[in-house]
Amino acid sequence: MRKLIAFAALAATLAGTASVPASAHAPEPALSWGTCVTGPDDEQGRELEKAGAECAELDVPLDHADPRGHEISLGLSRIKATGRRIGTLMVNTGGPGGQAMAEPPFIRDALKDVGTRYDIVGMDPRFVGRSTPLDCGWPTGTWIRSAGLTRASFNEQVEFQRDLAQRCTDTNGSALPHVTTRNTARDMDAVRTALGEEKISYLGYSYGTYLGAVYHEMFPGRLDRIVLDGALDPAYYGNRLLRNALDVSDRVLGEWSAWTAERDDRYHLGRTRAAVLATVERLVRASSRKPLQIGSYQVDDTLLPVVLINLIADDRDPSRKLLAETVRSFQQAARHRPVTPPDELLSILGSLTTSTDSAYGSVQASILCGDVAVPRDPEVYWRDVQATRRRSPILGPVVEHIGPCAFWNTAPREAPTSITADAPALIVNARGDTRTTLASAQALHARWPSSRLITLDASTHGIFGYYGSTCVDDAIIDYFRTGALPAADSTCPS
């Protein structure tokens, strides 16, 4: 998921805060489709072409309020329909900041026989991947951290977040006001126009569900079949997205603890759910006193809970096994014993503590900070951390923590999008989703009376094509085939 550019050449004048008209972009030229390979090291391009994809670029305004001003380029991929064509299906895999150009082959396969009946289009959102990518030169792939156990660790994090924001100002300041979901929605409509389509269908995962809702609100009547997987309630969208999933996350962490306790002869983390949770809390305290050495990485109390949040999202045995092995690695490090960490843990720590994924974290923060205003006073976050810590000592200091948006150089130019227009969408969500909760999906469903909601009785984030639920997958495939929503809401078994 991740690339680099400096916006020094884009010395645009960023005046005014008025709303940008939804359709202010200039008429778009026809797309010129061709090779997806950009060079000898372009593995993604080769994989796309192997799957039968073609690629194109589309220039759009940096500022849609100034359609003849500076332009940026959007990267697009497409696998054309080979069967009796239904239409165009655009995909967004979430993030914010996730690439989508690589997804059409996967989505075609997930749709089975219906996949051949759509032109499946992946668009890297503006400033992501091949779409004039933005990179602030961060020493990390994400701003997400725990506040730690002490006021001193929180104060260090305040300066860390301030530095991240300043790096974005220094390297991409003129672009930041234009890194927003509403502008990505405008870009989507420019793509629709360039494709010559009156309507397009849409499949969005996670943050992509919010993007889909915003697009539908800004451009009513231009979406045909809509599937939102892991739905985000627009009312709770903002910098501290995970705070609304805290109760679910604590519950899922407890379920993992019970699973691990049943396998104490293998992991030695505790024979009861409570004992395993106590082990995790002890490890957080130990990492606060002295960072735990995992390979070449040092893991302290601001990092360890973030690793846990990364790994609790899936209730299948391989994922639970990985989390147990990870906590076991922390335990061995705390006891100063030899550690053989899972490769996946080393990958997470590499993303957290090096610049490898700087572009991803940079654009993710830029989108969130450009979309929604947040409190600027660090004391607000410290009070929230302390209040939440009492009921959620491990994960609470992560979800309430301060981020770079508190120090962003500009305020959002537009107000967040209010979702008022109904949409006949198919929404799917897992009961134990620790990113976009079932309550969030239910709230969006209530905003859209014509929609239908399918609930998967499991813990996961992202279902269609990923989790292996035949019940959910078949319902989505049938909807994309017929355009007819299920007659009623339903629940699918794990």
C-alpha positions in Angstrom: 0.0 0.0 0.0 2.4 2.9 -0.4 5.1 6.5 -2.7 6.6 9.9 -2.7 6.3 13.5 -4.0 7.0 17.0 -2.9 4.4 19.7 -3.6 6.9 22.6 -3.7 6.0 23.2 -7.4 2.3 23.5 -6.5 2.5 27.0 -4.9 -1.3 27.3 -5.1 -3.0 30.2 -3.3 -5.2 28.7 -0.6 -7.6 31.5 0.1 -11.1 31.4 1.6 -13.1 28.7 3.3 -16.2 28.6 1.2 -17.7 25.2 0.2 -16.6 23.9 -3.2 -19.4 23.2 -5.7 -19.9 19.4 -6.1 -19.5 19.5 -9.9 -17.0 22.3 -10.3 -14.5 20.3 -12.3 -13.9 21.0 -15.9 -15.0 18.5 -18.6 -12.7 15.5 -18.6 -11.0 14.0 -21.6 -11.5 10.4 -22.6 -9.2 8.0 -20.9 -6.3 6.4 -22.7 -5.9 2.8 -21.5 -2.6 1.0 -21.8 0.1 -0.8 -19.9 0.1 -1.0 -16.1 3.8 -1.5 -15.9 5.8 1.6 -15.1 9.3 0.2 -15.0 11.4 -3.0 -14.5 10.7 -3.1 -10.7 6.9 -2.6 -11.0 5.6 -5.8 -9.5 2.1 -4.4 -9.1 1.9 -3.5 -12.7 3.0 -6.9 -13.8 0.5 -8.6 -11.6 -2.3 -6.4 -13.0 -1.4 -7.1 -16.6 -1.1 -10.8 -15.8 -4.7 -10.7 -14.6 -5.8 -8.9 -17.8 -6.0 -5.4 -16.5 -5.2 -2.1 -18.3 -4.3 1.2 -16.7 -4.7 4.9 -17.3 -4.2 8.3 -15.8 -6.7 11.1 -15.4 -5.7 14.7 -14.6 -8.0 16.5 -12.2 -7.8 19.9 -10.4 -5.8 20.1 -7.2 -8.5 22.5 -6.1 -11.9 21.7 -7.6 -13.0 25.3 -6.9 -10.3 26.3 -9.4 -10.8 23.8 -12.2 -8.3 25.4 -14.5 -5.6 25.7 -11.9 -2.9 23.2 -10.8 -3.7 19.6 -11.6 -2.9 16.3 -10.0 -3.0 12.9 -11.7 -5.1 9.9 -10.7 -4.0 6.4 -11.3 -6.6 4.0 -12.5 -6.8 0.3 -13.4 -9.6 -1.7 -15.1 -10.5 -5.2 -15.9 -13.1 -5.1 -18.6 -16.2 -7.3 -18.6 -16.0 -10.4 -20.8 -19.5 -11.6 -20.1 -22.9 -10.0 -20.7 -22.0 -6.5 -19.3 -24.0 -5.0 -16.4 -21.9 -1.9 -15.9 -18.9 -0.4 -14.2 -18.0 -1.3 -10.6 -15.6 1.0 -8.7 -13.8 -0.3 -5.6 -12.3 1.4 -2.5 -10.5 -0.8 0.1 -10.4 1.8 2.9 -7.7 3.3 5.0 -8.0 6.2 4.6 -5.0 6.0 2.5 -5.4 2.6 1.1 -4.6 1.9 -2.6 -7.2 0.4 -4.9 -5.5 0.1 -8.2 -4.3 -3.5 -7.3 -7.8 -4.7 -6.3 -9.7 -5.4 -9.6 -8.3 -8.9 -10.0 -9.2 -9.9 -6.4 -12.7 -8.4 -6.7 -13.3 -10.1 -10.0 -12.4 -13.5 -8.5 -14.5 -12.8 -5.3 -17.5 -12.1 -7.5 -17.1 -15.5 -9.2 -19.3 -15.6 -12.4 -20.6 -12.1 -11.8 -17.1 -10.7 -11.9 -17.0 -11.2 -15.7 -20.0 -9.0 -16.1 -18.6 -5.7 -14.8 -15.8 -3.4 -15.8 -14.0 -3.4 -12.5 -12.2 -0.2 -11.8 -9.6 0.6 -9.1 -8.7 4.2 -8.4 -5.9 5.1 -6.1 -7.4 8.1 -4.2 -5.7 11.5 -4.6 -2.3 11.5 -3.0 -2.2 7.7 -2.6 -0.1 5.2 -4.5 0.0 6.2 -8.2 -2.3 9.3 -7.7 0.3 12.1 -7.2 1.4 10.5 -3.9 2.1 12.5 -0.8 4.8 11.6 1.8 5.7 13.8 4.8 8.9 11.9 5.5 7.7 10.4 8.8 9.8 8.1 10.9 6.7 5.9 11.3 3.9 4.4 9.2 1.2 5.6 11.6 0.6 8.3 14.2 -1.4 5.9 16.3 0.2 5.3 19.6 -0.8 4.8 23.2 -0.4 7.6 25.7 1.5 5.2 27.9 1.2 4.9 31.6 2.6 8.2 32.8 2.3 11.9 32.2 5.9 11.9 31.0 5.2 9.4 28.3 2.1 11.4 27.2 4.1 14.6 27.1 6.7 12.8 24.8 3.9 11.7 22.6 2.6 15.3 22.3 5.9 16.4 20.9 6.0 13.3 18.7 2.6 14.2 17.2 3.6 17.9 16.9 6.7 16.8 14.9 4.6 14.7 12.5 2.3 17.6 11.8 5.2 19.9 11.2 6.8 17.5 8.8 3.7 17.5 6.7 3.6 21.3 6.8 7.2 21.6 5.7 7.0 19.1 2.9 3.4 19.3 1.6 1.8 22.4 3.2 0.2 23.8 0.0 -1.5 20.5 -0.8 -2.9 19.7 2.7 -6.1 21.7 2.4 -7.1 19.6 -0.7 -6.5 16.2 0.9 -10.1 15.5 1.8 -12.8 12.9 1.3 -15.0 15.4 -0.4 -12.3 16.1 -3.0 -11.8 12.3 -3.5 -15.6 12.0 -4.1 -15.3 14.8 -6.7 -12.4 12.9 -8.3 -14.6 9.8 -8.4 -17.2 11.7 -10.3 -14.6 13.0 -12.7 -13.6 9.3 -13.4 -17.3 8.4 -13.9 -17.6 11.2 -16.5 -14.4 10.2 -18.2 -15.6 6.6 -18.4 -18.8 7.8 -20.1 -21.0 6.2 -17.5 -24.3 7.8 -16.3 -24.1 5.6 -13.2 -21.5 3.4 -11.6 -21.8 0.6 -9.0 -19.6 0.8 -5.9 -18.0 -1.6 -3.4 -16.4 0.1 -0.4 -14.6 -1.4 2.6 -14.1 0.3 6.0 -13.3 4.0 5.3 -14.4 3.2 1.8 -17.9 3.0 3.2 -17.7 6.6 4.4 -16.3 7.7 1.0 -19.3 5.9 -0.7 -21.8 7.6 1.6 -20.2 11.0 0.9 -20.2 10.4 -2.8 -23.9 9.4 -2.8 -24.7 12.5 -0.8 -22.7 14.9 -3.0 -23.8 13.2 -6.3 -27.2 11.7 -5.8 -28.5 9.4 -8.5 -25.1 8.5 -9.8 -24.6 5.2 -8.0 -26.3 2.1 -9.1 -25.6 -0.9 -6.9 -23.9 -0.1 -3.6 -22.2 -2.5 -1.2 -20.6 -1.2 2.0 -18.5 -3.7 4.0 -17.6 -2.7 7.5 -19.7 0.4 7.6 -18.7 3.6 9.3 -21.4 5.9 10.7 -20.6 9.3 9.3 -21.6 11.0 12.5 -18.6 9.5 14.3 -16.0 9.9 11.6 -12.9 11.8 12.7 -9.4 11.7 14.1 -10.2 9.3 17.1 -12.1 6.7 15.0 -11.2 3.8 17.3 -12.8 5.3 20.4 -16.2 4.2 19.3 -15.0 0.6 19.1 -13.4 0.5 22.5 -16.1 -1.6 24.2 -16.1 -4.1 21.3 -12.3 -4.2 21.3 -12.1 -4.9 25.0 -14.7 -7.7 24.5 -12.8 -9.3 21.6 -9.6 -9.0 23.6 -11.3 -10.9 26.4 -12.6 -13.5 24.0 -9.0 -14.0 22.7 -7.8 -14.3 26.4 -10.3 -17.1 27.0 -9.2 -18.9 23.9 -5.6 -18.5 25.0 -6.3 -19.7 28.5 -7.7 -23.0 27.1 -4.2 -23.5 25.5 -2.1 -22.6 28.4 0.0 -25.7 28.0 1.2 -24.1 24.7 1.4 -20.4 25.4 1.8 -20.2 29.2 0.1 -16.9 29.5 -2.5 -17.8 32.1 -5.1 -20.6 32.8 -8.1 -18.2 32.9 -9.4 -15.3 30.9 -8.6 -13.0 33.8 -5.1 -14.4 34.2 -4.3 -13.9 30.5 -5.5 -10.3 30.7 -3.5 -9.7 33.8 -0.4 -11.0 32.0 -0.9 -8.5 29.2 -1.3 -5.7 31.7 1.9 -6.7 33.5 3.7 -6.7 30.1 2.5 -3.1 29.4 3.8 -2.0 32.9 7.1 -3.8 32.3 7.5 -2.1 28.9 6.9 1.2 30.6 9.8 0.6 33.0 12.2 -0.7 30.3 11.4 -1.2 26.6 11.1 -4.9 25.5 13.7 -6.0 23.0 12.0 -7.7 20.0 14.6 -8.4 17.3 16.1 -5.0 16.5 13.1 -3.1 17.9 12.4 -1.7 21.3 8.7 -1.9 22.4 7.5 0.4 25.1 4.1 1.2 26.6 3.2 3.5 23.8 3.8 0.7 21.2 2.8 -2.5 22.8 -1.0 -1.7 23.0 -0.9 -0.6 19.3 0.4 -4.0 18.4 -2.5 -5.6 20.2 -5.1 -3.4 18.5 -3.5 -4.5 15.1 -3.9 -8.1 15.9 -7.3 -8.6 17.7 -9.5 -7.9 14.8 -10.0 -11.5 13.6 -11.4 -14.4 15.6 -10.2 -17.2 13.4 -7.7 -19.6 14.9 -4.6 -18.5 12.8 -5.1 -14.9 13.9 -5.6 -15.8 17.6 -2.5 -18.0 17.4 -0.5 -15.1 16.0 -1.6 -12.8 18.8 -0.8 -15.5 21.4 2.7 -16.0 20.0 3.2 -12.2 19.9 2.3 -11.8 23.6 4.4 -14.8 24.4 7.3 -13.0 22.6 6.7 -10.0 24.8 6.7 -12.2 27.9 10.0 -13.8 27.0 11.6 -10.4 26.3 10.3 -9.2 29.7 12.0 -12.2 31.3 15.2 -11.5 29.4 15.0 -14.8 27.6 15.7 -15.6 23.9 12.9 -14.4 21.7 11.9 -15.8 18.3 9.2 -13.4 17.3 6.7 -14.1 14.5 7.5 -12.5 11.2 4.2 -10.7 11.3 5.2 -9.0 14.5 8.5 -7.8 13.1 6.6 -6.4 10.1 4.2 -4.5 12.4 7.1 -3.1 14.4 8.9 -2.1 11.2 5.9 -0.2 10.1 5.5 1.5 13.5 9.1 2.5 14.1 10.7 3.1 10.7 9.9 5.2 7.6 9.0 2.2 5.5 5.3 3.1 5.4 5.7 6.9 5.9 3.6 7.7 2.8 0.6 5.6 4.1 0.6 7.2 7.5 1.1 10.7 6.1 -1.8 10.6 3.7 -4.1 8.9 6.2 -3.5 11.6 8.7 -3.8 14.3 6.0 -7.3 13.0 5.0 -8.6 12.9 8.6 -7.1 16.3 9.5 -8.5 17.8 6.3 -12.0 16.4 6.9 -12.8 17.1 10.6 -11.7 19.7 13.1 -10.4 18.3 16.4 -9.5 19.8 19.8 -6.2 21.6 19.8 -5.5 21.5 23.6 -3.4 18.5 24.7 -5.1 18.7 28.1 -8.4 17.6 26.5 -6.7 14.3 25.4 -4.9 13.8 28.7 -8.2 14.1 30.6 -9.9 11.7 28.2 -7.1 9.2 28.4 -7.2 9.3 32.2 -11.0 8.9 32.3 -11.0 6.0 29.9 -8.0 4.3 31.5 -10.0 3.4 34.5 -12.4 1.1 32.6 -10.0 0.1 29.8 -6.4 0.1 31.1 -4.8 -1.6 28.0 -6.7 -0.1 25.0 -8.2 3.1 26.4 -5.0 5.1 26.2 -4.8 4.3 22.5 -8.2 5.2 21.4 -8.4 8.5 23.3 -4.8 9.6 22.5 -3.7 12.8 20.8 -2.8 12.8 17.1 -1.1 15.2 14.6 -4.5 16.8 13.7 -4.2 18.7 17.0 -1.2 20.6 15.5 -2.3 20.7 11.8 -1.4 23.9 10.0 -4.9 24.5 8.5 -8.5 24.0 9.6 -10.8 22.0 7.3 -12.0 24.1 4.4 -15.4 22.4 4.3 -17.7 21.1 7.0 -18.1 17.3 7.3 -20.7 15.9 5.0 -24.2 15.4 6.5 -25.8 12.2 5.3 -29.5 13.0 4.6 -30.3 11.3 1.2 -31.6 7.7 1.4 -29.7 5.0 -0.4 -30.8 1.5 -1.4 -27.5 0.0 -0.3 -26.5 -3.5 0.9 -24.5 -3.0 4.2 -22.6 -5.9 5.8 -20.9 -5.9 9.1 -19.4 -8.4 11.7 -20.9 -8.4 15.2 -17.4 -8.2 16.7 -15.8 -5.7 14.3 -13.2 -3.8 16.2 -12.7 -1.0 13.6 -16.2 -0.2 12.3 -18.6 -1.6 14.8 -22.0 -3.2 14.3 -23.6 -0.2 16.1 -21.9 2.0 13.5 -23.4 0.0 10.6 -26.8 0.0 12.3 -26.7 3.8 12.6 -25.9 4.1 8.8 -28.6 1.6 8.1 -31.1 3.7 10.0 -30.1 6.8 8.0 -30.8 4.9 4.8 -34.3 3.3 5.3 -34.1 1.7 1.9 -30.9 -0.2 2.7 -30.5 -3.8 4.0 -28.1 -5.0 6.7 -26.5 -8.4 6.9 -24.8 -9.1 10.2 -22.0 -11.8 10.4 -21.9 -13.4 13.8 -18.1 -13.3 14.1 -15.3 -10.9 14.8 -13.5 -9.6 11.8 -13.1 -6.4 9.8 -13.7 -6.8 6.1 -15.9 -9.7 5.1 -16.5 -10.1 1.3 -13.8 -12.2 -0.3 -11.7 -12.2 2.9 -13.4 -14.0 5.7 -14.8 -17.0 3.9 -18.5 -16.5 4.8 -20.5 -18.2 2.0 -23.6 -16.6 3.5 -22.4 -13.1 3.1 -20.5 -13.6 -0.1 -23.4 -15.2 -1.9 -25.8 -12.4 -0.8 -23.4 -9.8 -2.2 -22.8 -11.7 -5.5 -26.6 -12.1 -6.0 -27.2 -8.4 -5.4 -24.5 -7.4 -7.9 -26.0 -10.0 -10.3 -29.7 -8.9 -10.0 -29.7 -5.5 -8.5 -32.4 -6.7 -6.1 -31.7 -6.2 -2.4 -32.6 -8.9 0.1 -36.2 -8.8 1.2 -35.2 -8.2 4.9 -32.2 -7.8 7.2 -30.5 -11.0 8.2 -27.8 -12.6 10.2 -25.1 -15.0 8.9 -23.4 -17.6 11.1 -19.7 -17.5 11.8 
